[in-house]
Amino acid sequence: MKTFLFVIFSLCFSPSVVVALSQDAPNQAPKTRADIGVRLTTIMGTVLEDGEKVRFVTEQRAWKVDNPELLKGHEGHYVHAAAYIYPDKNLIHIIEVKIPTARETREADIK
């Protein structure tokens, strides 16, 4: 009887120990304030080069580009870009650049 109660008692507390230990997992990186506004998005805009600086200009604002080497050859073009946006720094990190289709360009002009 004592053994049975001990087994039941230990089974009741074992899930709470697992939950408590999993909350302090060391492989989870804490979110910093800089990571809060970061998101991957697709944006369309024009690539402008002003000397050594490259800017990505959308309808709303002009963004600083932290990896301008991806935009080489697209200066003055209207492009479709997948990028991480850092709104607090007015900065984007471009992952991929594509020339939009005629339909996408027309739809953007209508807006």
Backbone as a printed PyTorch tensor [residue, N CA C, xyz], in Angstrom:
tensor([[[  0.8100,  -1.1910,   0.0000],
         [  0.0000,   0.0000,   0.0000],
         [  0.8560,   1.2580,   0.0000]],

        [[  1.9070,   1.2680,   0.8180],
         [  2.7950,   2.4210,   0.8650],
         [  3.4870,   2.6150,  -0.4890]],

        [[  3.8840,   1.5320,  -1.1060],
         [  4.5490,   1.6120,  -2.4050],
         [  3.6000,   2.1800,  -3.4530]],

        [[  2.3490,   1.7370,  -3.4070],
         [  1.3580,   2.2230,  -4.3600],
         [  1.1310,   3.7270,  -4.1910]],

        [[  1.0040,   4.2000,  -2.9630],
         [  0.8250,   5.6250,  -2.7030],
         [  2.0680,   6.4210,  -3.1150]],

        [[  3.2390,   5.8540,  -2.8740],
         [  4.4680,   6.5360,  -3.2840],
         [  4.5410,   6.6830,  -4.8080]],

        [[  4.1550,   5.6530,  -5.5440],
         [  4.1580,   5.7060,  -7.0100],
         [  3.1630,   6.7510,  -7.5030]],

        [[  1.9630,   6.7630,  -6.9610],
         [  0.9520,   7.7470,  -7.3440],
         [  1.4310,   9.1560,  -7.0260]],

        [[  2.0000,   9.3270,  -5.8420],
         [  2.4990,  10.6310,  -5.4180],
         [  3.6290,  11.1170,  -6.3300]],

        [[  4.5530,  10.2410,  -6.6870],
         [  5.6700,  10.6300,  -7.5470],
         [  5.2090,  10.9260,  -8.9680]],

        [[  4.1870,  10.2230,  -9.4520],
         [  3.6580,  10.4930, -10.7890],
         [  2.9470,  11.8480, -10.8510]],

        [[  2.3620,  12.2510,  -9.7410],
         [  1.6850,  13.5490,  -9.7040],
         [  2.6650,  14.7070,  -9.8340]],

        [[  3.8390,  14.5600,  -9.2660],
         [  4.8020,  15.6540,  -9.2740],
         [  5.8000,  15.5860, -10.4200]],

        [[  5.9230,  14.4870, -11.1190],
         [  6.9070,  14.3970, -12.2020],
         [  6.5930,  15.3120, -13.3800]],

        [[  5.3350,  15.5110, -13.8140],
         [  5.0930,  16.4680, -14.9060],
         [  5.4380,  17.9000, -14.5270]],

        [[  5.2160,  18.2640, -13.2680],
         [  5.5340,  19.6320, -12.8670],
         [  7.0370,  19.8750, -12.8770]],

        [[  7.8360,  18.8590, -12.5780],
         [  9.2940,  18.9970, -12.6250],
         [  9.7520,  19.1730, -14.0600]],

        [[  9.1670,  18.4030, -14.9830],
         [  9.5300,  18.5100, -16.3980],
         [  9.1830,  19.8900, -16.9300]],

        [[  8.0190,  20.3950, -16.5910],
         [  7.6060,  21.7270, -17.0400],
         [  8.5300,  22.7900, -16.4680]],

        [[  8.8640,  22.6790, -15.2060],
         [  9.7340,  23.6690, -14.5660],
         [ 11.1200,  23.6590, -15.1960]],

        [[ 11.6410,  22.4940, -15.5310],
         [ 12.9620,  22.4160, -16.1420],
         [ 12.9510,  22.8910, -17.5860]],

        [[ 11.8640,  22.6540, -18.3120],
         [ 11.8180,  23.0480, -19.7150],
         [ 11.6860,  24.5620, -19.8880]],

        [[ 11.1980,  25.2630, -18.8820],
         [ 11.0680,  26.7120, -18.9710],
         [ 12.4230,  27.4100, -18.9610]],

        [[ 13.4250,  26.7860, -18.3870],
         [ 14.7520,  27.3780, -18.3130],
         [ 15.7010,  26.7300, -19.3140]],

        [[ 15.1840,  26.3360, -20.4590],
         [ 16.0180,  25.6670, -21.4650],
         [ 17.1010,  26.6240, -21.9580]],

        [[ 18.3630,  26.2090, -21.9520],
         [ 19.4440,  27.1020, -22.3350],
         [ 19.5340,  27.3730, -23.8360]],

        [[ 18.9040,  26.5540, -24.6680],
         [ 19.0270,  26.7510, -26.1180],
         [ 18.0760,  27.8000, -26.6590]],

        [[ 17.2040,  28.3400, -25.8480],
         [ 16.2990,  29.3790, -26.3070],
         [ 16.9470,  30.7360, -26.0880]],

        [[ 17.1600,  31.4500, -27.1840],
         [ 17.7730,  32.7670, -27.0800],
         [ 16.7210,  33.7750, -26.6250]],

        [[ 17.0420,  34.6070, -25.6700],
         [ 16.0770,  35.6040, -25.2450],
         [ 15.8960,  36.6710, -26.3190]],

        [[ 14.6700,  37.1350, -26.4580],
         [ 14.3920,  38.1750, -27.4430],
         [ 14.9100,  39.5080, -26.9240]],

        [[ 15.6450,  40.1740, -27.7810],
         [ 16.1350,  41.4930, -27.4200],
         [ 15.2100,  42.5460, -28.0030]],

        [[ 15.3650,  43.7430, -27.5810],
         [ 14.5330,  44.8290, -28.0950],
         [ 14.7550,  45.0310, -29.5840]],

        [[ 15.9510,  44.7610, -30.0660],
         [ 16.2540,  44.9330, -31.4860],
         [ 15.5360,  43.9050, -32.3490]],

        [[ 15.2430,  42.7170, -31.8070],
         [ 14.5950,  41.6670, -32.5800],
         [ 13.0770,  41.7930, -32.6100]],

        [[ 12.5040,  42.6290, -31.7960],
         [ 11.0510,  42.6930, -31.6820],
         [ 10.3980,  43.1750, -32.9730]],

        [[ 10.9100,  44.2070, -33.6140],
         [ 10.2800,  44.7520, -34.8140],
         [ 10.7290,  44.0980, -36.1040]],

        [[ 11.5990,  43.1070, -36.0480],
         [ 12.1510,  42.4840, -37.2410],
         [ 11.1650,  41.4700, -37.7890]],

        [[ 10.9170,  41.5790, -39.1150],
         [ 10.0570,  40.5980, -39.7560],
         [ 10.4620,  40.4640, -41.2140]],

        [[ 10.2810,  39.2770, -41.7700],
         [ 10.5650,  39.0400, -43.1710],
         [  9.3270,  39.4010, -43.9600]],

        [[  9.5010,  40.2170, -44.9690],
         [  8.3730,  40.6560, -45.7700],
         [  8.7980,  40.8310, -47.2120]],

        [[  7.8370,  40.9440, -48.0890],
         [  8.0900,  41.2190, -49.4970],
         [  7.6520,  42.6420, -49.7740]],

        [[  8.5510,  43.4390, -50.3160],
         [  8.2280,  44.8250, -50.6180],
         [  8.6370,  45.1410, -52.0420]],

        [[  8.0060,  46.1610, -52.5980],
         [  8.3390,  46.6190, -53.9400],
         [  8.7890,  48.0740, -53.8370]],

        [[  9.8100,  48.4050, -54.6020],
         [ 10.3050,  49.7660, -54.5740],
         [ 11.3900,  49.9820, -55.6110]],

        [[ 11.9460,  51.1570, -55.6140],
         [ 12.9750,  51.5510, -56.5690],
         [ 14.3230,  51.6110, -55.8800]],

        [[ 15.3350,  51.1150, -56.5610],
         [ 16.6980,  51.1390, -56.0360],
         [ 17.3550,  52.4370, -56.4930]],

        [[ 17.8030,  53.2350, -55.5460],
         [ 18.4820,  54.4900, -55.8520],
         [ 19.8970,  54.4470, -55.3050]],

        [[ 20.8460,  54.9220, -56.1210],
         [ 22.2330,  54.9700, -55.6940],
         [ 22.6690,  56.4250, -55.6340]],

        [[ 23.1990,  56.8200, -54.4880],
         [ 23.6740,  58.1820, -54.2840],
         [ 25.1230,  58.0880, -53.8220]],

        [[ 26.0350,  58.0860, -54.7830],
         [ 27.4410,  57.9000, -54.4510],
         [ 27.6740,  56.4740, -54.0120]],

        [[ 28.1440,  56.3090, -52.7720],
         [ 28.3730,  54.9670, -52.2370],
         [ 27.1370,  54.4080, -51.5320]],

        [[ 26.1800,  55.2640, -51.2240],
         [ 24.9880,  54.8250, -50.5030],
         [ 23.9460,  54.2860, -51.4810]],

        [[ 23.2960,  53.2020, -51.0710],
         [ 22.2000,  52.6260, -51.8390],
         [ 20.9550,  52.6810, -50.9720]],

        [[ 19.8700,  53.1710, -51.5380],
         [ 18.6010,  53.2640, -50.8190],
         [ 17.5460,  52.4770, -51.5760]],

        [[ 16.6030,  51.9190, -50.8250],
         [ 15.4560,  51.2280, -51.3930],
         [ 14.2490,  52.0880, -51.0770]],

        [[ 13.6350,  52.6810, -52.0930],
         [ 12.5710,  53.6560, -51.8930],
         [ 11.2190,  53.0220, -52.2160]],

        [[ 10.3220,  53.0220, -51.2250],
         [  8.9480,  52.5540, -51.4160],
         [  8.0340,  53.7670, -51.4050]],

        [[  6.7270,  53.5160, -51.4750],
         [  5.7750,  54.6310, -51.4360],
         [  5.7990,  55.3400, -50.0880]],

        [[  6.0900,  54.5980, -49.0300],
         [  6.0310,  55.1740, -47.6870],
         [  7.3240,  55.8600, -47.2580]],

        [[  8.4850,  55.2790, -47.6230],
         [  9.7380,  55.8320, -47.1040],
         [ 10.9320,  55.3250, -47.8890]],

        [[ 12.0720,  55.9020, -47.5870],
         [ 13.3460,  55.4620, -48.1650],
         [ 14.1000,  54.6910, -47.0890]],

        [[ 14.5370,  53.4730, -47.4280],
         [ 15.2190,  52.5990, -46.4840],
         [ 16.7060,  52.5620, -46.7630]],

        [[ 17.5060,  52.5320, -45.7020],
         [ 18.9310,  52.2480, -45.8490],
         [ 19.0710,  50.7470, -46.0480]],

        [[ 20.0150,  50.3280, -46.8780],
         [ 20.2260,  48.9130, -47.1710],
         [ 21.5450,  48.4930, -46.5420]],

        [[ 21.5170,  47.4410, -45.7030],
         [ 22.7550,  47.0270, -45.0470],
         [ 23.5760,  46.0450, -45.8840]],

        [[ 23.0390,  45.5220, -46.9790],
         [ 23.8030,  44.6580, -47.8820],
         [ 23.5700,  45.0990, -49.3380]],

        [[ 24.1220,  46.2550, -49.7110],
         [ 23.8540,  46.8200, -51.0330],
         [ 24.4200,  46.0050, -52.1950]],

        [[ 25.3120,  45.0500, -51.9290],
         [ 25.8830,  44.2510, -53.0090],
         [ 24.8160,  43.4230, -53.7270]],

        [[ 23.7150,  43.0900, -53.0550],
         [ 22.6300,  42.3490, -53.7060],
         [ 21.8640,  43.2070, -54.7040]],

        [[ 21.9440,  44.5060, -54.5590],
         [ 21.2030,  45.4050, -55.4460],
         [ 22.0350,  45.9200, -56.6180]],

        [[ 23.2860,  45.5050, -56.7000],
         [ 24.1360,  45.9500, -57.8120],
         [ 23.5150,  45.5050, -59.1340]],

        [[ 23.4540,  46.4150, -60.0760],
         [ 22.8600,  46.1370, -61.3790],
         [ 21.3800,  46.4670, -61.4460]],

        [[ 20.7770,  46.7970, -60.3040],
         [ 19.3520,  47.1400, -60.2750],
         [ 19.1270,  48.6280, -60.0120]],

        [[ 20.1690,  49.4290, -60.0700],
         [ 20.0420,  50.8640, -59.7910],
         [ 19.0490,  51.4870, -60.7700]],

        [[ 18.0820,  52.2290, -60.2230],
         [ 17.0700,  52.8840, -61.0410],
         [ 15.9090,  51.9770, -61.4180]],

        [[ 15.9530,  50.7110, -61.0670],
         [ 14.8830,  49.7800, -61.4210],
         [ 13.8500,  49.6700, -60.3050]],

        [[ 12.6370,  49.3660, -60.7180],
         [ 11.5590,  49.0520, -59.7860],
         [ 11.6270,  47.5490, -59.5630]],

        [[ 11.8450,  47.1080, -58.3100],
         [ 12.0850,  45.6970, -58.0410],
         [ 11.1780,  45.1730, -56.9250]],

        [[ 11.1130,  43.8740, -56.8590],
         [ 10.3860,  43.1090, -55.8590],
         [ 11.4500,  42.5020, -54.9490]],

        [[ 11.4320,  42.7580, -53.6430],
         [ 12.4880,  42.2750, -52.7580],
         [ 11.8980,  41.5750, -51.5350]],

        [[ 12.5330,  40.4710, -51.1600],
         [ 12.2400,  39.8240, -49.8830],
         [ 13.2940,  40.3400, -48.9130]],

        [[ 12.8550,  40.8990, -47.8040],
         [ 13.8050,  41.5580, -46.9070],
         [ 13.3370,  41.5060, -45.4650]],

        [[ 14.3110,  41.5750, -44.5650],
         [ 14.0350,  41.7680, -43.1420],
         [ 14.0010,  43.2650, -42.9130]],

        [[ 12.9490,  43.7280, -42.2540],
         [ 12.7600,  45.1590, -42.0390],
         [ 13.0240,  45.4900, -40.5720]],

        [[ 13.8500,  46.4980, -40.3640],
         [ 14.1480,  47.0230, -39.0290],
         [ 13.5910,  48.4530, -38.9750]],

        [[ 12.3080,  48.6280, -38.6460],
         [ 11.6940,  49.9560, -38.7190],
         [ 12.2950,  50.9680, -37.7530]],

        [[ 12.7900,  50.5230, -36.6050],
         [ 13.3520,  51.4650, -35.6480],
         [ 14.6820,  52.0430, -36.1200]],

        [[ 15.3840,  51.3240, -36.9930],
         [ 16.6640,  51.7950, -37.5310],
         [ 16.5360,  52.3240, -38.9500]],

        [[ 15.3220,  52.2440, -39.5340],
         [ 15.0800,  52.6410, -40.9170],
         [ 16.0020,  51.8610, -41.8610]],

        [[ 16.1210,  50.5550, -41.6110],
         [ 17.0980,  49.7060, -42.2830],
         [ 16.4290,  48.4360, -42.7790]],

        [[ 16.8810,  47.9430, -43.9480],
         [ 16.4170,  46.6460, -44.4240],
         [ 17.6160,  45.7810, -44.7930]],

        [[ 17.4330,  44.4780, -44.6290],
         [ 18.4280,  43.4840, -45.0290],
         [ 17.7740,  42.6410, -46.1120]],

        [[ 18.2140,  42.8040, -47.3460],
         [ 17.5780,  42.1550, -48.4860],
         [ 18.0890,  40.7390, -48.6390]],

        [[ 17.1500,  39.8070, -48.8380],
         [ 17.4530,  38.3990, -49.0220],
         [ 17.4280,  38.0300, -50.5050]],

        [[ 16.4370,  38.5590, -51.2290],
         [ 16.2510,  38.1910, -52.6310],
         [ 15.6820,  39.3790, -53.3990]],

        [[ 16.1210,  39.5460, -54.6380],
         [ 15.6480,  40.6260, -55.4950],
         [ 15.1500,  40.0230, -56.7990]],

        [[ 13.9550,  40.4580, -57.2450],
         [ 13.3960,  40.0130, -58.5130],
         [ 12.8170,  41.2180, -59.2470]],

        [[ 12.8350,  41.1370, -60.5590],
         [ 12.1490,  42.1370, -61.3760],
         [ 10.6690,  41.7510, -61.3800]],

        [[  9.7630,  42.6730, -61.0600],
         [  8.3420,  42.3150, -61.0270],
         [  7.7970,  42.0510, -62.4290]],

        [[  6.7140,  41.2900, -62.4810],
         [  6.0610,  41.0380, -63.7610],
         [  5.3300,  42.2990, -64.1970]],

        [[  4.9070,  42.3250, -65.4420],
         [  4.1840,  43.4900, -65.9550],
         [  2.8890,  43.7060, -65.1830]],

        [[  2.2400,  42.6220, -64.8050],
         [  0.9920,  42.7410, -64.0570],
         [  1.2400,  43.3570, -62.6810]],

        [[  2.2800,  42.9160, -61.9810],
         [  2.5940,  43.4760, -60.6620],
         [  2.9260,  44.9590, -60.7690]],

        [[  3.6500,  45.3330, -61.8020],
         [  3.9980,  46.7360, -62.0030],
         [  2.7500,  47.5670, -62.2720]],

        [[  1.8590,  47.0590, -63.1000],
         [  0.6310,  47.7600, -63.4140],
         [ -0.2320,  47.9170, -62.1680]],

        [[ -0.3680,  46.8680, -61.3690],
         [ -1.1420,  46.9400, -60.1420],
         [ -0.5610,  47.9370, -59.1520]],

        [[  0.7480,  48.0350, -59.0760],
         [  1.3890,  49.0000, -58.1940],
         [  1.1620,  50.4200, -58.6920]],

        [[  1.1340,  50.6040, -60.0120],
         [  0.8950,  51.9290, -60.5620],
         [ -0.5340,  52.4000, -60.3140]],

        [[ -1.4810,  51.4620, -60.2820],
         [ -2.8770,  51.8120, -60.0670],
         [ -3.1270,  52.2840, -58.6440]],

        [[ -2.4370,  51.7160, -57.6900],
         [ -2.6300,  52.0640, -56.2710],
         [ -2.3210,  53.4500, -55.9840]]])
